[in-house]
Amino acid sequence: MLSVLANRTYRHLFAAQVIALVGTGLMTVALGLLAFKIAGDKAGAVLGTALAIKMIAYVGIAPIAGSLAGYVPRRPFLITMDLLRAFVAVALPFVTQVWQVYVLIFFLQAASASFTPTFQATIPDVLSDERDYTNALSLSRLAYDLENLLSPTLAAAILTIISFNILFAGTVVGFLCSAALVVSVRLPSPTAGTDGDQSFYAKTTKGMRIYLATPRLRGLLALNLSVAAAGAMVIVNTVVLVRATLGRADNDVALALACFGGGSMLAALLLPHVLDRLPDRAVMISAAGLLTILLLILASVLFEVDHARIWPILLVLWALMGMGYSAVQTPTGRLLRRSAQPADRPAVFAAQFALSHGCWLLTYPVSGWLGGSAGLSVTAFVLAAITLAGAVAAAMIWPADDPETIEHEHPALAQDDPHLEGALSKRHAHIFVIDDHHRRWPNDA
């Protein structure tokens, strides 16, 4: 996997991704504490709304930015987005009103929603070899898991000696370093795709149409909802649990999030061996079931009067939650890769990006607003029900005998997709071949 880092351009881009992720992780901790400073025990509602704004930016802007990624000069665009994110991070410590947080978060996440698809679209051009590109996808997943572990740990160390506002400075440094690393490399120029004669609508919805026509990916969408429900409880309400309910210090917020990240990292390291022995479907659906059980345990534990006993239980629950979260998330790239032809993978990955964040758009405000009005125990129970619904839906939609490769009917794609022209005979003009082995799902068109 690490052999791909021999490519200098990719090595610098990967380093830029990791540094920016660490900076974003520091901001996640700082934003929660800022919300608590402004809104007190209503911080969960504020943070839930801020994260919902983030998801609106991701869902609305990412598909458009992804479709335009092949038509703009990439290096100056990526640098501009990094500088914009750094500017917003500089302003955040000085806000005093909730609405100011919301405005700045929108601009920050709009820049991130533009940066990420463009960055992802650049990697296949830098790494033309399929094996190298696959390794790059694996490294990206590892980078996200490391961020979940390292950023809260670093934040906990910083908070022992200085104010949480300094965490925003770490975010600024992260984005500036990311921009500097992008400056240090020469990126491939965008090349015109074979779908240049398609309408704007066709370009921006192509990945979504492929995604929603594939049984295993529809199952993945249901699992995205499960992960978003469980993850929202952790991300939105950790600060309320630790600071308001348990009355603990700021650095304990980071410690709890570090336990979640540590569990996620451990699962990511173990999963390659597990997936060699068990199918992706069994692992992912079982992990969603685990998340449901953990949320139900949390709901019951929150009725406990002795808060001193809750703290160690919370840390264990958060570590196990991280393991379940990662067990659903990590195999996602494998499903996407085997469900589309190489030329269509960027579009399918962009569809996953938008649809998965759409799930977070639903669960973030539910977690924040319900936590502020009905209490955290009720919130955990409701989110457990959503997690279970996603797991059950995935088990029903994703066939148990799902083969490694499937053949799909996509009439809508075949009519306007130049990728199919000349590649298939007239007899197969309406067949979109996802892989080499065949199994027909006649009702998926």
BELKA-V406153 format. One record per pair of residues at least 24 apart in sequence whose C-alpha atoms are under 8 Angstrom apart, sorted by the first residue. I is the first residue (numbers start at 1). J is the second residue. D is the distance in whole Angstrom. If there is no record, write none. Layout:
((I/J/D) (I/J/D))
This chain:
((1/135/5) (1/136/8) (1/138/8) (1/139/7) (2/135/8) (2/139/8) (4/132/6) (4/135/7) (4/136/7) (9/126/7) (9/185/6) (9/186/7) (9/187/8) (10/123/7) (10/126/7) (10/127/8) (12/181/6) (12/182/7) (12/184/8) (12/185/7) (13/181/7) (13/182/6) (14/140/8) (15/178/8) (15/181/7) (16/177/7) (16/178/4) (16/179/7) (16/181/6) (16/182/7) (17/143/8) (17/178/7) (18/143/6) (18/144/8) (18/147/8) (19/174/5) (19/175/7) (19/177/7) (19/178/6) (20/171/8) (20/174/5) (20/175/5) (20/177/8) (20/178/6) (21/143/8) (21/144/7) (21/147/6) (21/174/8) (22/147/6) (22/150/7) (22/151/5) (22/171/8) (22/174/7) (23/151/8) (23/170/6) (23/171/4) (23/172/7) (23/173/7) (23/174/5) (23/175/7) (24/171/6) (24/174/8) (25/147/6) (25/148/7) (25/151/5) (25/152/7) (25/171/8) (26/151/6) (26/152/7) (26/154/8) (26/155/6) (26/167/6) (26/168/7) (26/170/7) (26/171/6) (27/89/8) (27/167/6) (27/168/6) (27/170/8) (27/171/6) (29/152/7) (29/155/7) (29/167/8) (29/253/8) (29/254/7) (30/164/6) (30/165/7) (30/167/6) (30/168/7) (32/236/8) (32/239/6) (33/164/7) (33/239/7) (33/250/7) (34/93/8) (34/164/8) (34/165/8) (35/98/8) (36/239/8) (36/240/8) (38/96/7) (38/97/7) (38/98/7) (39/98/8) (40/244/8) (41/240/7) (41/244/6) (41/372/8) (42/372/6) (43/239/8) (43/240/7) (44/236/6) (44/237/6) (44/239/8) (44/240/6) (44/367/8) (44/368/5) (44/369/7) (44/371/7) (44/372/6) (45/365/7) (45/367/8) (45/368/4) (45/369/5) (45/370/8) (45/371/7) (45/372/6) (46/98/7) (46/368/7) (47/236/6) (47/368/7) (48/236/6) (48/364/5) (48/365/5) (48/366/8) (48/367/7) (48/368/4) (48/369/7) (49/102/8) (49/364/7) (49/365/6) (49/368/7) (50/101/7) (50/102/6) (50/105/7) (51/361/8) (51/364/6) (51/365/8) (52/360/7) (52/361/5) (52/362/8) (52/364/6) (52/365/6) (53/102/7) (53/105/7) (53/106/6) (53/361/8) (54/105/7) (54/106/6) (54/109/5) (54/110/8) (55/357/6) (55/358/7) (55/360/7) (55/361/5) (56/358/8) (56/361/7) (57/106/7) (57/109/6) (57/110/5) (57/113/7) (58/109/7) (58/110/7) (58/112/8) (58/113/5) (58/354/7) (58/357/7) (59/353/8) (59/354/5) (59/355/7) (59/357/6) (59/358/6) (60/354/8) (61/110/7) (61/113/6) (61/114/7) (62/113/5) (62/114/6) (62/116/8) (62/117/6) (62/350/8) (62/353/8) (62/354/7) (63/117/8) (63/204/6) (63/205/8) (63/350/7) (63/351/7) (63/354/7) (64/204/6) (65/113/7) (65/114/5) (65/117/7) (65/118/7) (66/114/7) (66/117/5) (66/118/6) (66/121/8) (66/204/8) (66/347/8) (66/350/7) (67/203/6) (67/204/6) (69/117/7) (69/118/5) (69/121/7) (69/190/8) (70/121/8) (70/190/5) (70/191/6) (70/192/7) (70/193/8) (71/190/6) (71/191/7) (71/192/7) (72/190/7) (73/189/7) (73/190/7) (74/118/7) (74/122/8) (74/187/7) (74/189/7) (74/190/7) (75/182/7) (75/183/7) (75/186/8) (75/187/6) (77/115/8) (78/115/6) (78/118/7) (78/119/7) (78/179/7) (78/182/7) (79/179/5) (79/180/8) (79/182/7) (79/183/7) (81/111/5) (81/112/7) (81/114/7) (81/115/6) (82/111/8) (82/115/8) (82/175/5) (82/176/7) (82/178/7) (82/179/6) (83/175/7) (83/176/7) (83/179/7) (84/108/7) (84/111/7) (85/111/6) (85/112/7) (85/172/8) (85/175/7) (86/171/7) (86/172/5) (86/173/8) (86/175/6) (86/176/7) (87/172/7) (89/168/6) (89/169/8) (89/171/7) (89/172/6) (90/168/7) (90/169/7) (90/172/6) (92/168/7) (93/165/6) (93/168/7) (117/350/7) (120/346/8) (121/346/6) (122/187/8) (122/188/8) (125/188/7) (126/187/7) (126/188/7) (137/333/7) (138/333/8) (141/330/7) (142/265/8) (142/268/7) (145/261/7) (145/264/6) (145/265/5) (145/268/7) (145/326/8) (146/261/7) (146/265/6) (147/261/8) (148/257/8) (148/258/7) (148/260/7) (148/261/4) (148/262/7) (148/264/8) (148/265/8) (149/257/8) (149/258/5) (149/259/7) (149/260/7) (149/261/4) (149/262/5) (149/264/8) (149/265/7) (150/258/7) (150/261/8) (151/258/8) (152/254/5) (152/255/7) (152/257/6) (152/258/5) (152/261/8) (153/254/6) (153/255/6) (153/258/6) (155/251/7) (155/254/6) (156/250/8) (156/251/5) (156/252/7) (156/253/8) (156/254/5) (156/255/6) (157/251/7) (159/250/7) (159/251/5) (160/251/7) (194/418/6) (194/419/7) (195/417/7) (195/418/6) (195/419/7) (198/416/7) (198/417/8) (202/416/8) (206/347/7) (206/348/8) (206/413/7) (207/344/7) (207/345/8) (207/346/8) (207/347/4) (207/348/4) (207/349/8) (207/350/7) (207/351/5) (208/347/8) (208/348/7) (208/351/5) (209/413/8) (210/340/8) (210/348/7) (210/410/8) (210/413/8) (211/348/6) (211/351/7) (211/352/8) (213/408/8) (213/410/7) (213/444/5) (213/445/6) (214/339/7) (214/408/7) (214/444/7) (215/397/6) (215/398/6) (215/399/7) (215/444/8) (216/335/7) (216/397/7) (216/398/5) (216/399/7) (216/402/8) (217/335/7) (217/336/7) (217/339/8) (217/398/8) (218/394/8) (218/397/7) (218/398/7) (219/393/7) (219/394/4) (219/395/7) (219/396/8) (219/397/5) (219/398/5) (220/332/8) (220/394/7) (221/352/8) (221/355/7) (221/356/7) (221/394/8) (222/390/5) (222/391/7) (222/393/6) (222/394/5) (223/284/8) (223/285/7) (223/288/7) (223/328/7) (223/390/5) (223/391/6) (223/394/6) (224/356/6) (224/359/7) (224/390/8) (225/356/7) (225/359/5) (225/360/7) (225/386/7) (225/387/7) (225/390/6) (226/288/6) (226/291/8) (226/386/6) (226/387/4) (226/388/7) (226/389/8) (226/390/5) (226/391/6) (227/288/7) (227/291/8) (227/325/6) (227/328/7) (227/329/8) (227/387/7) (228/356/8) (228/359/6) (228/360/5) (228/363/6) (228/364/8) (229/360/7) (229/363/5) (229/364/8) (229/367/8) (229/383/5) (229/384/7) (229/386/6) (229/387/6) (230/291/6) (230/292/8) (230/295/7) (230/321/8) (230/325/8) (230/383/7) (230/384/7) (230/387/7) (231/325/7) (232/360/7) (232/363/6) (232/364/5) (232/367/6) (233/367/6) (233/379/8) (233/380/7) (233/383/7) (234/318/7) (236/364/7) (236/367/7) (236/368/6) (237/367/7) (237/368/7) (237/371/8) (237/376/8) (241/376/8) (245/307/8) (246/307/6) (246/308/8) (246/310/8) (246/311/7) (256/314/8) (256/315/6) (256/318/7) (257/318/7) (259/315/6) (259/316/8) (259/318/6) (259/319/5) (259/322/8) (260/315/8) (260/318/5) (260/319/4) (260/320/7) (260/321/6) (260/322/4) (260/323/8) (261/319/7) (261/322/6) (262/319/6) (262/322/7) (263/318/8) (263/319/4) (263/320/6) (263/321/7) (263/322/4) (263/323/5) (264/319/7) (264/321/8) (264/322/4) (264/323/4) (264/324/7) (264/325/7) (264/326/5) (264/327/8) (265/322/8) (265/323/7) (265/326/8) (266/323/7) (267/322/8) (267/323/5) (267/324/8) (267/326/6) (267/327/6) (268/323/8) (268/326/6) (268/327/7) (268/330/7) (271/327/7) (271/330/8) (280/331/7) (281/398/8) (281/400/8) (283/327/7) (283/328/7) (284/327/6) (284/328/5) (284/329/8) (284/331/8) (285/328/7) (285/391/6) (285/394/7) (285/395/7) (287/324/5) (287/325/7) (287/327/6) (287/328/6) (288/324/7) (288/325/8) (288/328/7) (288/387/7) (288/388/7) (288/390/8) (288/391/6) (289/387/8) (289/388/7) (289/391/7) (290/321/8) (290/324/6) (291/321/6) (291/324/6) (291/325/7) (291/384/8) (291/387/7) (292/384/5) (292/385/7) (292/387/6) (292/388/6) (293/384/7) (294/320/8) (294/321/7) (295/380/6) (295/381/7) (295/383/7) (295/384/5) (296/380/7) (296/381/6) (296/384/6) (298/377/7) (298/380/7) (299/376/7) (299/377/4) (299/378/7) (299/379/8) (299/380/5) (299/381/6) (300/377/7) (302/376/7) (302/377/6) (303/377/7) (338/404/7) (338/405/7) (338/434/7) (338/435/7) (339/405/7) (339/406/8) (339/434/6) (339/435/7) (340/434/5) (340/435/7) (341/433/8) (341/434/6) (341/435/7) (343/419/8) (403/439/8) (404/437/8) (405/434/7) (405/435/5) (405/436/7) (405/437/5) (405/438/7) (405/439/8) (406/433/7) (406/434/6) (406/435/6) (406/436/8) (406/437/6) (406/438/5) (406/439/5) (406/440/7) (407/431/7) (407/432/7) (407/433/5) (407/434/6) (407/435/7) (407/437/7) (407/438/5) (407/439/5) (407/440/5) (407/441/7) (408/432/5) (408/433/6) (408/434/7) (408/439/8) (408/440/6) (408/441/6) (408/442/8) (408/444/7) (408/445/7) (409/440/8) (409/441/7) (409/442/7) (409/444/7) (409/445/5) (410/444/8) (410/445/5) (411/445/6) (412/445/8))
